[in-house]
Structure formats: structure tokens, C-alpha cells
Amino acid sequence: MSKSTKIWLGIFTFSPLLVSILAIIAFIGTFMAVASTAGAGHQNPPDEFLGLFFGGFFTFFILILLASLADLGVTIYYIIDIIRDESVDETEKIVWALALFFGSFISTVVYYFVRILNKKEGNILKNNKKFEMSGYDN
């Protein structure tokens, strides 16, 4: 796997966290804007309140939707990656697939550090068998 692919996967792996933080900041900013509007003594506070509230809620909703879609895409990519990797035994494939499916964000970050960053250039090595002491001959 090329270095640029690893970098892009890292960006997409951490993007749900960054977008979620931005969504929380937008949500807090909405309430601060609503509070400052209500305290400033404007003529039509209910109209301004509704506009600010629904505008902030819409921004929050869109950002959370983007974070969810990014996380879903990365999770699907990593599940396909682990299933196609011939150097991994079947039990480990099942464990990774279940962890990625049920643990989503946390397991995608772990998978990125454990599996993606350790992949060699040129993708997957064929017939990569584990070292066994009993079958080792010089």
C-alpha cells in the first residue's frame, strides 16, 4: 500500500472525530447566539430565536450526518480490506470484521494503527505463513 493511500486513509479514519467536534462547537455556538439575542432586548425575540435555533440545529445535523457517512465508508472499506487480506487467518478476519462492525469509530482507529500503517508497499504478501518452531529447518 502506498504512503499516500495510508495518509488518505488516516484522514478519512479521523474525519468523523473532527467533524463531530465541529458539530458540537456549532451546537454550543447556536445556544450562545440565542442567549445573546434574548438578552439584548430585540423587538421580535421569538422570530430571531427560531431562526437561530433551527439554523444551528440544521448545521449540527448536517455535520453529524457527514461524520456518520465518513465513519460508515471507512468501516466498510476496512471490512473489505480485512476480508481480502490473505495473510490473515479466518478467525482473525472474523474478529476484526465483528469489531469493525460493532465498534465502528474506536475499532477503525485501532485497525488503522495495527493493520494499515504496518502494511508493506505493494499491498499484501502472498502465502505469508506464521513462523513455527517445529517446522523450522536450516
RODREN-970071 format. One line per 2 residues: their letters; for each residue x, y, z of C-alpha. Coordinates in nm, 2 decimals. Example, Ala and Ser with C-alpha at 12.3 -4.5 7.8 and 13.67 -1.06 7.14 Angstrom:
BEGIN
AS> 1.23:-0.45:0.78; 1.37:-0.11:0.71
This chain:
BEGIN
MS> 0.00:0.00:0.00; 0.14:0.34:-0.10
KS> 0.23:0.61:0.15; -0.03:0.85:0.00
TK> -0.30:0.59:0.03; -0.21:0.54:0.40
IW> -0.23:0.92:0.45; -0.57:0.94:0.29
LG> -0.70:0.65:0.49; -0.57:0.82:0.81
IF> -0.75:1.14:0.71; -1.08:0.96:0.65
TF> -1.03:0.75:0.96; -1.00:1.06:1.19
SP> -1.25:1.28:1.00; -1.56:1.16:1.19
LL> -1.40:1.27:1.52; -1.30:1.61:1.38
VS> -1.64:1.67:1.22; -1.82:1.56:1.54
IL> -1.61:1.82:1.74; -1.71:2.08:1.48
AI> -2.07:1.98:1.52; -2.05:2.02:1.90
IA> -1.89:2.36:1.86; -2.17:2.46:1.62
FI> -2.43:2.34:1.86; -2.28:2.53:2.16
GT> -2.24:2.84:1.93; -2.61:2.82:1.85
FM> -2.71:2.84:2.21; -2.47:3.12:2.28
AV> -2.61:3.32:1.99; -2.97:3.25:2.10
AS> -2.88:3.36:2.46; -2.72:3.68:2.34
TA> -3.02:3.76:2.12; -3.26:3.71:2.40
GA> -3.06:3.92:2.64; -3.01:4.21:2.40
GH> -3.37:4.32:2.42; -3.46:4.28:2.05
QN> -3.81:4.36:1.93; -3.90:4.01:1.80
PP> -3.71:3.76:2.01; -3.93:3.46:1.91
DE> -3.86:3.51:1.54; -3.49:3.56:1.59
FL> -3.48:3.27:1.84; -3.64:3.03:1.59
GL> -3.42:3.14:1.31; -3.10:3.10:1.51
FF> -3.21:2.78:1.67; -3.32:2.60:1.36
GG> -3.02:2.73:1.16; -2.78:2.60:1.43
FF> -2.97:2.27:1.45; -2.95:2.23:1.08
TF> -2.58:2.29:1.08; -2.54:2.04:1.37
FI> -2.75:1.78:1.19; -2.56:1.81:0.86
LI> -2.22:1.78:1.03; -2.33:1.47:1.23
LL> -2.46:1.32:0.91; -2.13:1.38:0.73
AS> -1.94:1.23:1.03; -2.17:0.92:1.02
LA> -2.13:0.88:0.65; -1.75:0.91:0.67
DL> -1.74:0.65:0.95; -1.96:0.42:0.76
GV> -1.74:0.44:0.45; -1.42:0.38:0.64
TI> -1.58:0.09:0.83; -1.69:-0.07:0.50
YY> -1.35:-0.02:0.34; -1.17:-0.17:0.64
II> -1.40:-0.47:0.65; -1.34:-0.54:0.28
DI> -0.97:-0.49:0.33; -0.95:-0.75:0.61
IR> -1.16:-1.00:0.42; -0.94:-0.97:0.11
DE> -0.61:-1.00:0.31; -0.48:-1.35:0.25
SV> -0.21:-1.31:0.52; -0.47:-1.31:0.80
DE> -0.63:-1.64:0.92; -1.00:-1.68:0.92
TE> -1.05:-1.64:1.30; -0.87:-1.31:1.30
KI> -1.08:-1.20:1.00; -1.40:-1.27:1.18
VW> -1.28:-1.09:1.50; -1.18:-0.78:1.30
AL> -1.50:-0.78:1.10; -1.71:-0.80:1.41
AL> -1.51:-0.54:1.59; -1.53:-0.30:1.30
FF> -1.90:-0.36:1.25; -2.00:-0.32:1.62
GS> -1.72:-0.09:1.75; -1.71:0.14:1.45
FI> -1.51:0.45:1.53; -1.29:0.31:1.80
ST> -1.21:-0.01:1.61; -1.14:0.18:1.28
VV> -0.87:0.38:1.46; -0.72:0.07:1.61
YY> -0.73:-0.11:1.27; -0.56:0.19:1.11
FV> -0.27:0.18:1.35; -0.24:-0.20:1.38
RI> -0.31:-0.31:1.02; -0.29:-0.02:0.77
LN> 0.03:0.15:0.90; 0.21:-0.19:0.91
KK> 0.12:-0.29:0.55; 0.42:-0.31:0.32
EG> 0.45:-0.14:-0.02; 0.28:-0.34:-0.29
NI> -0.03:-0.44:-0.08; -0.04:-0.79:0.05
LK> 0.23:-1.06:0.05; 0.11:-1.39:-0.09
NN> 0.15:-1.71:0.12; 0.27:-1.53:0.43
KK> 0.27:-1.81:0.69; 0.34:-1.77:1.05
FE> 0.67:-1.89:1.19; 0.65:-2.23:1.35
MS> 0.94:-2.37:1.57; 0.87:-2.73:1.50
GY> 0.88:-2.69:1.12; 1.19:-2.47:1.11
DN> 1.49:-2.62:0.93; 1.81:-2.45:0.83
